[in-house]
Amino acid sequence: MAVLLVSSCGNPESNIITPKRQALTESVYAFGIVKAKDQYEAFTSASGPIQEIFVEEGDTVKAGSPILQVFSEREALSRENAQLSQAFADQQANQSKLRDLELATDLAKSKMINDSLLLSRQKSLWGQNIGSAVELEQRQLAYQNSKTAYESYLLRHRDLQREIEFNSKSASKNLAISRVVESDYTLRSKIDGVVFSILKEKGEMVSPQTPLAVIGSAVYFLLELQVDEYDISKVELGQLVLVTMDSFKEQVFEAKVTRIYPIMDPRSKSFTVEAVFSKNPPKLFPNLTLEANIVTKESPAALVIPRNYLWMENSVITEDGDTLPVKVGLKNFQFAEILEGVDEQTQLIQPER
């Protein structure tokens, strides 16, 4: 059995302990911030100066409520031009053209009918050997001409009607597109929530890459935690999270893990984990900083010793200076669970460091 020199500073008996039974938890450290549920930075797809801001920080908004408007004279003129085109191409506004062609079609139809009657009479007379072949041919030619003219008017009427319908629909679509483009210059809330921050002022130039506001839920909050890559394998959904915040000194709040993002941030070498409070603190604000311990294992009556009484992480030193191998279970910053190797009567001393 190996023998190890131990610290002899002070009273040797003061370093002697025996393992004790107590509740022990193993946890993973994490840090992060409080976020409102559905919290997001709002962007607009437009560029230009801010023309108007419709809300103030702290205001409650509904989904679709306008937050601010970016000015664009070009888009306003484009929309007005589309309105004029739509009004010009409207079907009702072009009924006079159709009516005029319908009258011409009716006149051509009447002429065709009249020429048909005259042709019939001329054929009847020709059957009675009255009239000449030239007169008959003239009646036939007149009827063919009037029939062709009538059919031409029918085709023109159909084509004009299709043209008017197409122009009306096209102009309406262009107006709708223009309105959609112009609406991009009005930033609207995506959710029912609170405007936590307005990031720009009236008159400032903005672009699609510029965040303009921070909006989130007014009631529901979550914890966004950063967990080191070495510990992420221990974290599971539903685990208990013990939370402390500088805003609530000497208070510990409970939460539960609700989501584990499956990709690591290569810059911080950490994973993002979300949790929700079991009971919210009295008052919360987005971006409050916090520290947390995610409880990964629990033992209600573990046989434990202080961690600094372990030697090489798998041995202990008895009062006589003997080294005993032990099987270690749960560990936290203060204590280690001993599964095998010693009992509650074994007297141990702290190894020399």
C-alpha positions as CSV (number, residue, x, y, z in Angstrom):
1,M,0.0,0.0,0.0
2,A,1.4,3.4,-1.0
3,V,2.2,5.9,1.7
4,L,1.9,9.7,1.0
5,L,3.3,12.6,3.0
6,V,0.6,14.8,4.3
7,S,0.5,18.4,5.4
8,S,1.7,18.9,9.0
9,C,0.9,22.6,9.4
10,G,-1.2,23.5,12.4
11,N,-3.0,20.8,14.5
12,P,-3.1,17.5,12.6
13,E,-6.4,16.5,14.1
14,S,-8.0,19.5,12.6
15,N,-7.6,18.0,9.1
16,I,-9.2,14.7,10.1
17,I,-12.8,14.1,8.7
18,T,-15.1,11.1,8.1
19,P,-17.4,10.8,5.1
20,K,-21.0,12.0,5.7
21,R,-24.3,11.4,4.1
22,Q,-26.2,14.3,2.6
23,A,-28.1,15.4,-0.5
24,L,-25.7,16.0,-3.5
25,T,-26.4,17.5,-6.9
26,E,-24.1,17.6,-10.0
27,S,-24.7,20.6,-12.2
28,V,-23.4,22.4,-15.3
29,Y,-22.5,26.1,-15.1
30,A,-24.0,28.4,-17.6
31,F,-24.3,32.2,-18.1
32,G,-26.7,34.2,-20.2
33,I,-29.4,36.8,-20.4
34,V,-33.2,37.1,-19.9
35,K,-35.1,37.5,-23.2
36,A,-38.7,38.3,-23.9
37,K,-40.5,35.5,-25.7
38,D,-40.4,36.1,-29.5
39,Q,-38.0,39.0,-28.9
40,Y,-36.6,40.2,-32.2
41,E,-34.8,43.1,-33.8
42,A,-37.1,44.8,-36.4
43,F,-35.7,45.7,-39.9
44,T,-37.3,47.3,-42.9
45,S,-36.5,46.5,-46.5
46,A,-36.4,50.2,-47.4
47,S,-33.7,52.8,-47.5
48,G,-34.2,56.5,-46.6
49,P,-34.8,58.9,-43.8
50,I,-37.3,58.1,-41.0
51,Q,-40.4,60.2,-41.7
52,E,-42.4,59.4,-38.7
53,I,-42.2,57.3,-35.5
54,F,-45.7,56.1,-34.3
55,V,-44.8,54.6,-30.9
56,E,-42.7,55.2,-27.9
57,E,-40.5,52.8,-25.9
58,G,-42.6,50.8,-23.6
59,D,-45.8,51.0,-25.7
60,T,-47.9,47.9,-26.2
61,V,-48.5,47.0,-29.8
62,K,-50.6,44.5,-31.8
63,A,-49.4,42.4,-34.7
64,G,-49.5,44.7,-37.7
65,S,-49.3,47.9,-35.8
66,P,-47.1,50.5,-37.5
67,I,-43.9,51.3,-35.6
68,L,-42.3,53.9,-37.9
69,Q,-42.3,55.0,-41.5
70,V,-39.4,55.6,-43.9
71,F,-39.9,58.4,-46.5
72,S,-39.6,57.7,-50.2
73,E,-40.9,60.2,-52.7
74,R,-40.2,57.9,-55.6
75,E,-42.4,55.1,-54.2
76,A,-45.2,57.6,-53.4
77,L,-45.1,58.9,-57.0
78,S,-45.0,55.4,-58.3
79,R,-48.1,54.5,-56.4
80,E,-49.9,57.6,-57.6
81,N,-49.0,56.8,-61.2
82,A,-50.2,53.3,-60.7
83,Q,-53.5,54.6,-59.4
84,L,-53.9,56.8,-62.5
85,S,-53.2,53.9,-64.8
86,Q,-55.7,51.8,-62.9
87,A,-58.4,54.4,-63.2
88,F,-57.7,54.9,-66.9
89,A,-57.8,51.1,-67.5
90,D,-60.9,50.4,-65.4
91,Q,-63.6,48.4,-67.2
92,Q,-66.4,50.8,-66.2
93,A,-64.4,53.7,-67.6
94,N,-64.1,51.9,-71.0
95,Q,-67.7,51.0,-71.4
96,S,-68.2,53.8,-73.9
97,K,-65.7,52.2,-76.3
98,L,-67.5,48.9,-76.0
99,R,-70.9,50.6,-76.5
100,D,-69.6,52.4,-79.6
101,L,-68.4,49.2,-81.1
102,E,-71.6,47.4,-80.2
103,L,-73.6,50.1,-82.1
104,A,-71.4,49.7,-85.1
105,T,-71.8,45.9,-84.9
106,D,-75.6,46.2,-84.7
107,L,-75.5,48.5,-87.8
108,A,-73.4,46.0,-89.7
109,K,-75.8,43.2,-88.7
110,S,-78.8,45.2,-89.9
111,K,-77.1,45.8,-93.2
112,M,-76.2,42.2,-93.6
113,I,-79.9,41.2,-92.9
114,N,-81.1,43.8,-95.4
115,D,-78.6,42.6,-98.1
116,S,-79.7,39.0,-97.4
117,L,-83.3,39.9,-98.1
118,L,-82.4,41.9,-101.3
119,L,-80.4,38.8,-102.5
120,S,-83.4,36.6,-101.8
121,R,-85.7,38.8,-103.8
122,Q,-83.2,39.0,-106.7
123,K,-83.0,35.3,-106.8
124,S,-86.7,35.0,-106.8
125,L,-86.9,37.4,-109.8
126,W,-84.1,35.6,-111.5
127,G,-86.2,32.4,-111.2
128,Q,-89.0,34.2,-113.0
129,N,-86.5,35.4,-115.7
130,I,-86.7,38.9,-114.4
131,G,-83.5,41.0,-114.1
132,S,-80.0,40.3,-115.2
133,A,-77.2,38.1,-114.1
134,V,-75.1,41.2,-113.3
135,E,-77.8,42.4,-110.8
136,L,-77.8,39.0,-109.1
137,E,-74.0,39.0,-108.8
138,Q,-74.1,42.5,-107.3
139,R,-76.6,41.4,-104.7
140,Q,-74.5,38.4,-103.8
141,L,-71.4,40.5,-103.6
142,A,-73.1,43.1,-101.4
143,Y,-74.4,40.4,-99.1
144,Q,-70.9,38.8,-98.8
145,N,-69.4,42.2,-98.0
146,S,-71.9,43.1,-95.3
147,K,-71.6,39.6,-93.8
148,T,-67.8,39.9,-93.7
149,A,-68.1,43.4,-92.1
150,Y,-70.5,42.1,-89.5
151,E,-68.2,39.1,-88.6
152,S,-65.2,41.6,-88.4
153,Y,-67.1,43.8,-86.0
154,L,-67.9,40.7,-83.8
155,L,-64.2,39.8,-83.7
156,R,-63.2,43.4,-82.9
157,H,-65.8,43.6,-80.1
158,R,-64.5,40.3,-78.6
159,D,-60.8,41.5,-78.9
160,L,-61.6,44.9,-77.4
161,Q,-63.4,43.3,-74.5
162,R,-60.4,41.0,-73.8
163,E,-58.1,44.0,-74.1
164,I,-60.1,46.1,-71.6
165,E,-60.2,43.2,-69.1
166,F,-56.5,42.5,-69.5
167,N,-55.6,46.2,-69.1
168,S,-57.9,46.6,-66.1
169,K,-56.4,43.5,-64.3
170,S,-52.9,44.4,-65.2
171,A,-53.3,48.0,-63.9
172,S,-54.9,46.6,-60.7
173,K,-52.0,44.3,-60.2
174,N,-49.5,47.0,-60.8
175,L,-51.3,49.2,-58.2
176,A,-51.2,46.3,-55.7
177,I,-47.5,45.8,-56.3
178,S,-46.9,49.5,-55.9
179,R,-48.8,49.5,-52.6
180,V,-46.9,46.5,-51.3
181,V,-43.6,48.2,-52.2
182,E,-44.7,51.4,-50.5
183,S,-45.9,49.4,-47.5
184,D,-42.3,48.1,-47.1
185,Y,-41.5,51.7,-46.0
186,T,-43.8,51.3,-43.0
187,L,-42.3,49.1,-40.3
188,R,-45.0,47.0,-38.5
189,S,-44.9,44.7,-35.5
190,K,-44.9,41.0,-36.2
191,I,-46.4,40.1,-32.8
192,D,-48.6,41.3,-30.0
193,G,-46.0,42.7,-27.5
194,V,-44.1,45.6,-26.2
195,V,-41.7,48.0,-28.0
196,F,-38.6,47.7,-25.7
197,S,-36.4,50.0,-27.7
198,I,-36.5,52.4,-30.7
199,L,-32.9,52.3,-32.0
200,K,-33.2,55.3,-34.4
201,E,-34.6,58.9,-34.3
202,K,-36.8,60.8,-36.7
203,G,-34.8,62.1,-39.7
204,E,-32.0,59.5,-39.4
205,M,-31.1,57.6,-42.6
206,V,-31.7,53.8,-42.4
207,S,-31.2,50.9,-44.7
208,P,-32.3,47.2,-44.8
209,Q,-29.2,46.3,-42.7
210,T,-30.1,48.7,-39.9
211,P,-32.0,47.4,-36.9
212,L,-34.7,49.9,-36.0
213,A,-36.5,48.5,-32.9
214,V,-36.6,45.7,-30.4
215,I,-40.0,44.1,-29.8
216,G,-41.0,41.1,-27.7
217,S,-43.7,39.6,-25.5
218,A,-44.9,41.8,-22.6
219,V,-45.7,38.8,-20.4
220,Y,-43.6,35.7,-21.2
221,F,-39.8,35.6,-20.7
222,L,-37.2,33.0,-21.3
223,L,-33.5,32.4,-20.4
224,E,-30.9,32.2,-23.1
225,L,-28.0,30.3,-21.6
226,Q,-24.5,29.6,-22.9
227,V,-23.1,26.1,-22.1
228,D,-19.5,25.1,-22.7
229,E,-18.9,22.4,-25.3
230,Y,-17.4,20.1,-22.7
231,D,-20.7,20.1,-20.7
232,I,-23.4,20.1,-23.3
233,S,-23.6,16.3,-23.5
234,K,-24.9,16.3,-19.9
235,V,-27.7,18.8,-20.6
236,E,-31.2,17.4,-21.4
237,L,-34.7,18.8,-21.8
238,G,-36.7,19.2,-18.6
239,Q,-33.7,19.5,-16.3
240,L,-33.9,21.9,-13.3
241,V,-32.0,25.2,-13.6
242,L,-31.0,27.3,-10.6
243,V,-30.7,30.9,-11.5
244,T,-29.1,33.9,-9.8
245,M,-29.2,37.5,-11.1
246,D,-27.5,40.7,-10.0
247,S,-30.9,42.4,-10.1
248,F,-32.2,40.1,-7.3
249,K,-29.4,39.8,-4.8
250,E,-29.2,36.6,-2.7
251,Q,-32.3,35.1,-4.4
252,V,-32.3,31.8,-6.4
253,F,-35.0,31.2,-9.0
254,E,-35.9,27.8,-10.5
255,A,-36.4,27.2,-14.2
256,K,-36.5,24.2,-16.6
257,V,-34.6,23.5,-19.8
258,T,-37.0,23.8,-22.8
259,R,-34.7,23.9,-25.8
260,I,-31.1,22.9,-26.8
261,Y,-29.8,24.4,-30.0
262,P,-27.9,21.6,-31.8
263,I,-25.1,23.8,-33.2
264,M,-22.0,25.2,-31.5
265,D,-20.9,28.8,-31.8
266,P,-17.3,28.4,-33.1
267,R,-16.2,31.7,-31.7
268,S,-17.3,31.1,-28.1
269,K,-17.1,27.3,-28.2
270,S,-20.5,27.1,-26.5
271,F,-24.0,26.0,-27.2
272,T,-27.2,28.0,-26.7
273,V,-29.8,26.5,-24.3
274,E,-33.2,28.0,-23.5
275,A,-35.1,27.6,-20.2
276,V,-38.2,29.1,-18.8
277,F,-38.9,30.2,-15.2
278,S,-41.1,27.9,-13.1
279,K,-42.2,31.1,-11.5
280,N,-41.2,34.5,-12.8
281,P,-39.4,37.0,-10.6
282,P,-41.4,40.1,-9.5
283,K,-40.3,42.2,-12.5
284,L,-38.2,41.3,-15.5
285,F,-36.5,43.2,-18.3
286,P,-34.9,41.9,-21.5
287,N,-31.1,41.5,-21.5
288,L,-30.7,41.2,-17.7
289,T,-27.6,39.1,-17.1
290,L,-27.7,35.9,-15.1
291,E,-25.7,32.9,-13.9
292,A,-27.2,29.4,-13.7
293,N,-26.5,25.9,-12.6
294,I,-28.2,23.2,-14.7
295,V,-28.8,20.2,-12.4
296,T,-27.7,17.1,-14.3
297,K,-27.8,14.5,-11.5
298,E,-29.1,14.3,-8.0
299,S,-28.6,11.9,-5.1
300,P,-30.7,12.5,-1.9
301,A,-28.4,10.6,0.5
302,A,-24.9,10.4,-0.9
303,L,-21.8,9.5,1.0
304,V,-19.7,12.5,0.4
305,I,-16.3,14.1,1.3
306,P,-14.9,17.5,0.4
307,R,-13.4,17.4,-3.1
308,N,-10.0,18.7,-1.7
309,Y,-9.8,15.4,0.2
310,L,-9.5,13.4,-3.1
311,W,-6.0,12.4,-4.2
312,M,-5.5,12.2,-8.0
313,E,-9.4,12.2,-8.3
314,N,-9.7,8.5,-7.4
315,S,-8.0,7.9,-4.1
316,V,-8.1,9.2,-0.4
317,I,-5.6,9.3,2.4
318,T,-6.4,7.7,5.7
319,E,-5.4,9.1,9.1
320,D,-2.5,6.6,9.1
321,G,-1.2,8.0,5.8
322,D,-2.4,5.0,3.7
323,T,-3.7,5.6,0.2
324,L,-7.1,3.9,-0.5
325,P,-8.6,3.7,-4.0
326,V,-12.2,4.8,-4.2
327,K,-15.0,4.8,-6.7
328,V,-16.3,8.4,-7.2
329,G,-19.8,9.2,-8.2
330,L,-21.4,12.7,-8.4
331,K,-19.2,15.7,-8.0
332,N,-19.7,19.4,-7.6
333,F,-17.4,22.3,-6.7
334,Q,-17.4,21.4,-3.0
335,F,-18.1,17.7,-2.6
336,A,-17.6,14.3,-4.2
337,E,-19.7,11.2,-3.8
338,I,-17.9,8.1,-2.7
339,L,-19.5,4.9,-4.0
340,E,-16.9,2.3,-2.9
341,G,-13.7,2.2,-0.9
342,V,-14.6,3.9,2.4
343,D,-17.5,4.2,4.8
344,E,-18.8,6.6,7.4
345,Q,-16.2,5.5,10.0
346,T,-13.1,5.9,7.8
347,Q,-11.0,8.8,9.1
348,L,-9.4,10.8,6.3
349,I,-6.9,13.6,6.1
350,Q,-6.3,16.2,3.4
351,P,-3.6,15.4,0.9
352,E,-0.7,17.8,0.6
353,R,-0.9,19.9,-2.5
